[in-house]
Amino acid sequence: FRYVTDRQLRLGEVDLSEFKVFILPFTQAVGPDEAAALRRYVSEGGTLIADVRPAVFDGHCKQLDAGLLDELFGIRRVALGEAVAADGTLRLTAEGATTELTAKLQVDTGVQAAGATSSGAAGEAPLLLTNRFGSGQAVLLNFTMSSYPSLAAQGTDEAAAELLRALLATAGVRPALSLLDADGQRLRNVEVTRWRNGRYQIISVFRHQGLAERARLVLPDEVRLHDLKARRDLGAGRSFDITITPYRALMFMVTEREPSALRV
């Protein structure tokens, strides 16, 4: 991901068209220039995702009568009270498969659909509202992500991960890699970071705590993989057996072909 500031939006210093998805995490205060940039981004084909209460305050944190982005999200706000803990059910269909999840969430009950389509509810409060706007879509989850089931916890229903994966798939975003455990299930309690170094991709796999565990790293295309810390070539392929080590990150370099020898 890349972090974009409100100042960059106001000054037009970032080209939003390069992003398939733009996320507003608990972004309650939004100025008019930023709001206009976000509306333009969605109308031109982008997907905007917010959790709760986007743009209910202006850029100076003054409460507004109506949210600056309410029309964009296809909602009507009838109250601005405390979040309520409630049992919510989310149901999303993407790429021919339907995922359903029931969980206790912190929900904003002051929201009603006004053009948006709801894919879930917690009592009378709509959840996962999707509104088509121009060529794109705006999605309001309408619950705090801090109350969403932890994807790292062993006891979490796998539907929690599948639902977020399906949500991103509606915007054409798919995982760049998979980490599977010995049973072929999604490996939990790991942090994966990827970045570019010239024409090479670097992958970091880090377990903050827990035990060592055998895993399989699966990539979408055949590549050549190098273990940078062990200084070992792991060969070419789409999947590689690795051992996750707690408290110490693994570092891999992905190349499309075997690198040439170095001369010093």
Secondary structure, DSSP 4 states (H G I P E B T S, - for coil): -----HHHHHHT-S-GGG-SEEEESS--B--HHHHHHHHHHHHTT-EEEE-S-TTSB-TT-PBPSS-TTHHHHTEEE------EEEEEEEEEEETTEEEEEEEEEEE-TTEEESSPEEEEEETTEEEEEEEEETTEEEEE--B-GGGSPPSSSTTS-THHHHHHHHHHHTTT---S-EEE-TTSSBP-S-EEEEEEETTEEEEEEEBSSS--EEEEEEEEEEEEEEETTTTEEEEEEEEEEEEE-BTS-EEEEEESSPPPPP--
